[in-house]
Amino acid sequence: MLSSRGKQSGLDLLSTITNKELCLQYFSYMQDQRCEENLLFWVEVQLLKIDCERSSMDGEKIMSRNEKIWNKYFSSAGQFSLNIDWEVYNSIEYQLFHKEDGRLPTLFERAQKDVYTLMFNDSFIKFKLANSKRDRELKMGRGVNTKGSPSTDNINEAPSTPRSSSGAFSMLKNIFSSKKKRAIRNEGRLTLSLTSSTMPLTTRTTEARGALLNHNSTLPLSSRICEGDRILETFFSRQKL
């Protein structure tokens, strides 16, 4: 059930996730907050459910998909690391590797619900507040340059709800392009600081330390962004079928 704040804003989490334009805005915001793994995990589990409902997937195929999800979000060497309850983690591990439950499409259902609740109570509230703030600034004439295009000063803020689909996708394309360029530049600086410096880690640049602390993934930052784009594109292409 939506909170009073959610009703007033006209946005709820499920509608946002299942609307491509809004979901991409939310995903962009979560990337800035370094918590995009929550949305991607929820989407991948939902994709498995959709595929099981629309096709006759046998136990082996379901097991394979479950293992891929585990390796991506729960393994210590995974591409994205979920911050999940330890009891839930242990339960999934036992069912996946020691029981026949690994063949069930509902293996991650408890974790999916917990992640949804986490997003609803944390990042989604902040996302709506950022949207409201941006809307107010746009109405007051701030954050827009003389040609009417969004100012690059606020490129990291979540964009407001789009007025038209063509304009929204153009804005989102520019945002994601900027993110990937920044990610590649950051990777270069991080690699240089880690390979050429003889100083201890505590004396290296703040940017390098931040990248290490916030991204314990085996994937480079730009690759994480591309993988996230791929997962969401797959999700929305399934919805159209």
C-alpha positions as CSV (number, residue, x, y, z in Angstrom):
1,M,0.0,0.0,0.0
2,L,1.2,3.5,-0.8
3,S,2.1,5.9,1.9
4,S,0.4,9.3,2.0
5,R,3.6,10.7,0.6
6,G,3.5,8.3,-2.3
7,K,-0.2,9.0,-3.1
8,Q,0.5,12.8,-3.0
9,S,3.5,12.5,-5.4
10,G,1.5,10.4,-7.9
11,L,4.3,7.8,-8.1
12,D,4.5,4.4,-6.6
13,L,7.5,2.1,-6.8
14,L,5.9,-0.8,-8.8
15,S,4.5,1.6,-11.4
16,T,7.9,3.3,-11.6
17,I,9.8,0.1,-12.2
18,T,7.4,-1.1,-14.8
19,N,7.4,2.2,-16.8
20,K,10.5,2.3,-19.0
21,E,11.0,6.1,-18.9
22,L,10.5,6.4,-15.1
23,C,12.5,3.2,-14.4
24,L,15.5,4.6,-16.4
25,Q,15.3,7.8,-14.4
26,Y,15.2,5.8,-11.1
27,F,18.1,3.6,-12.3
28,S,20.1,6.7,-13.1
29,Y,19.5,8.0,-9.6
30,M,20.4,4.7,-8.0
31,Q,23.7,4.6,-9.9
32,D,24.6,8.0,-8.4
33,Q,23.7,6.6,-5.0
34,R,25.7,3.4,-5.6
35,C,22.8,1.1,-4.9
36,E,21.6,0.0,-8.4
37,E,22.2,-3.7,-7.6
38,N,18.9,-3.6,-5.7
39,L,16.8,-2.6,-8.7
40,L,18.7,-5.0,-11.0
41,F,18.2,-8.0,-8.7
42,W,14.5,-7.3,-8.4
43,V,14.2,-7.0,-12.2
44,E,16.2,-10.2,-12.9
45,V,14.1,-12.3,-10.5
46,Q,11.0,-10.8,-12.1
47,L,12.3,-11.8,-15.5
48,L,12.7,-15.4,-14.4
49,K,9.1,-15.4,-13.2
50,I,7.9,-14.0,-16.5
51,D,9.8,-16.5,-18.5
52,C,8.5,-19.4,-16.4
53,E,4.9,-18.2,-16.9
54,R,5.2,-17.8,-20.7
55,S,7.3,-20.9,-21.5
56,S,7.6,-24.4,-20.2
57,M,11.1,-24.1,-18.6
58,D,12.3,-27.4,-17.1
59,G,14.0,-27.8,-13.8
60,E,17.5,-27.8,-15.3
61,K,16.9,-24.4,-17.1
62,I,15.4,-22.9,-13.9
63,M,18.4,-24.2,-11.9
64,S,20.8,-22.6,-14.4
65,R,19.1,-19.2,-14.2
66,N,19.0,-19.4,-10.4
67,E,22.7,-20.2,-10.3
68,K,23.4,-17.2,-12.6
69,I,21.4,-14.9,-10.3
70,W,23.3,-16.3,-7.3
71,N,26.7,-15.8,-8.9
72,K,25.9,-12.3,-9.9
73,Y,24.3,-10.9,-6.7
74,F,25.3,-13.3,-3.8
75,S,28.7,-14.7,-4.6
76,S,31.7,-12.9,-3.2
77,A,33.1,-12.6,-6.7
78,G,29.7,-11.4,-8.1
79,Q,29.2,-8.5,-10.5
80,F,26.8,-6.8,-8.1
81,S,26.8,-7.5,-4.3
82,L,23.5,-7.3,-2.5
83,N,23.2,-6.2,1.2
84,I,20.9,-9.0,2.2
85,D,19.8,-10.4,5.6
86,W,22.2,-13.2,6.6
87,E,19.4,-15.6,7.4
88,V,17.9,-15.1,4.0
89,Y,21.3,-15.6,2.4
90,N,21.9,-18.9,4.2
91,S,18.4,-20.1,3.4
92,I,18.9,-19.5,-0.4
93,E,22.3,-21.0,-0.4
94,Y,21.1,-24.2,1.3
95,Q,18.1,-24.5,-1.0
96,L,20.1,-23.9,-4.1
97,F,23.0,-26.2,-3.4
98,H,21.6,-28.9,-1.1
99,K,18.0,-29.3,-2.0
100,E,15.8,-29.7,-5.0
101,D,14.4,-26.2,-4.3
102,G,17.1,-24.8,-6.6
103,R,14.9,-25.8,-9.5
104,L,12.0,-23.6,-8.3
105,P,11.4,-20.1,-9.8
106,T,10.4,-18.9,-6.3
107,L,13.9,-19.4,-4.8
108,F,14.6,-15.7,-4.5
109,E,11.1,-14.6,-3.6
110,R,11.9,-13.7,0.0
111,A,15.0,-11.8,-1.0
112,Q,13.1,-10.0,-3.8
113,K,10.4,-8.9,-1.3
114,D,13.1,-7.6,1.1
115,V,14.9,-5.7,-1.6
116,Y,11.6,-4.2,-2.8
117,T,10.9,-3.0,0.8
118,L,14.4,-1.6,1.1
119,M,14.0,0.4,-2.1
120,F,10.5,1.6,-1.1
121,N,11.6,2.9,2.3
122,D,14.9,4.4,1.2
123,S,16.1,5.1,-2.3
124,F,12.6,5.6,-3.8
125,I,11.6,8.2,-1.2
126,K,14.9,10.1,-1.9
127,F,14.3,9.7,-5.6
128,K,10.8,11.3,-5.4
129,L,12.2,14.1,-3.2
130,A,15.0,14.8,-5.8
131,N,12.3,14.9,-8.5
132,S,10.2,17.3,-6.6
133,K,13.2,19.5,-5.9
134,R,14.1,19.5,-9.6
135,D,10.5,20.3,-10.6
136,R,10.5,23.3,-8.3
137,E,13.8,24.6,-9.6
138,L,12.6,24.2,-13.2
139,K,9.4,26.1,-12.4
140,M,11.5,28.9,-10.8
141,G,13.7,29.1,-13.9
142,R,16.8,27.5,-12.4
143,G,18.7,24.6,-13.9
144,V,17.8,25.5,-17.5
145,N,20.1,27.4,-19.8
146,T,19.1,30.1,-22.2
147,K,18.4,27.6,-25.0
148,G,15.9,25.7,-22.9
149,S,18.1,22.6,-22.5
150,P,18.8,21.1,-19.1
151,S,21.9,22.6,-17.5
152,T,24.9,20.4,-17.2
153,D,25.4,21.7,-13.7
154,N,22.6,19.5,-12.5
155,I,23.4,16.4,-14.6
156,N,23.6,14.2,-11.5
157,E,20.2,15.1,-10.2
158,A,17.2,12.8,-11.1
159,P,15.3,14.3,-14.0
160,S,11.7,15.3,-13.6
161,T,8.8,13.3,-15.0
162,P,9.0,13.7,-18.8
163,R,6.5,15.8,-20.6
164,S,7.0,13.8,-23.9
165,S,8.5,10.5,-24.7
166,S,10.9,11.8,-27.4
167,G,12.2,14.6,-25.2
168,A,12.5,12.1,-22.2
169,F,14.5,9.6,-24.2
170,S,16.8,12.3,-25.6
171,M,17.5,13.6,-22.1
172,L,18.1,10.0,-20.7
173,K,20.4,9.2,-23.6
174,N,22.5,12.2,-22.8
175,I,22.6,11.4,-19.1
176,F,23.7,7.8,-19.6
177,S,26.3,8.9,-22.2
178,S,27.7,11.3,-19.7
179,K,27.7,8.6,-17.0
180,K,29.6,6.2,-19.1
181,K,32.2,8.8,-20.1
182,R,32.7,9.7,-16.5
183,A,33.0,6.1,-15.5
184,I,35.7,5.5,-18.1
185,R,37.6,8.6,-17.0
186,N,37.3,7.5,-13.3
187,E,38.6,4.0,-14.2
188,G,41.6,5.5,-15.8
189,R,42.4,7.7,-12.8
190,L,41.8,4.8,-10.4
191,T,44.0,2.4,-12.4
192,L,46.8,5.0,-12.6
193,S,46.7,5.7,-8.9
194,L,46.8,2.0,-8.0
195,T,49.5,0.8,-10.4
196,S,51.9,3.7,-10.6
197,S,51.8,5.0,-7.0
198,T,54.1,3.6,-4.3
199,M,52.3,5.4,-1.5
200,P,50.1,3.5,0.9
201,L,46.4,3.4,0.1
202,T,45.5,5.8,2.9
203,T,47.5,8.6,1.2
204,R,46.2,8.1,-2.3
205,T,43.4,10.2,-3.9
206,T,40.0,10.3,-2.4
207,E,38.5,9.4,-5.7
208,A,40.5,6.1,-5.9
209,R,39.6,5.2,-2.3
210,G,36.0,5.9,-2.9
211,A,35.9,3.8,-6.0
212,L,37.5,0.9,-4.1
213,L,35.1,1.2,-1.1
214,N,31.9,1.6,-3.1
215,H,32.6,-0.9,-5.9
216,N,33.7,-4.3,-4.7
217,S,32.5,-5.8,-8.0
218,T,34.8,-7.7,-10.3
219,L,33.4,-5.6,-13.2
220,P,34.8,-2.1,-14.0
221,L,32.3,0.8,-13.4
222,S,31.6,1.3,-17.1
223,S,30.9,-2.4,-17.5
224,R,28.5,-2.3,-14.6
225,I,26.6,0.5,-16.3
226,C,26.4,-1.4,-19.6
227,E,25.3,-4.6,-17.8
228,G,22.6,-2.7,-16.0
229,D,21.4,-1.2,-19.3
230,R,21.2,-4.7,-20.8
231,I,19.2,-6.1,-17.9
232,L,16.6,-3.3,-18.1
233,E,16.3,-3.5,-21.9
234,T,15.7,-7.3,-21.6
235,F,13.0,-6.7,-18.9
236,F,11.1,-4.1,-21.0
237,S,11.3,-6.1,-24.2
238,R,9.7,-9.1,-22.3
239,Q,7.0,-6.8,-21.1
240,K,6.0,-6.0,-24.7
241,L,5.5,-9.6,-25.6
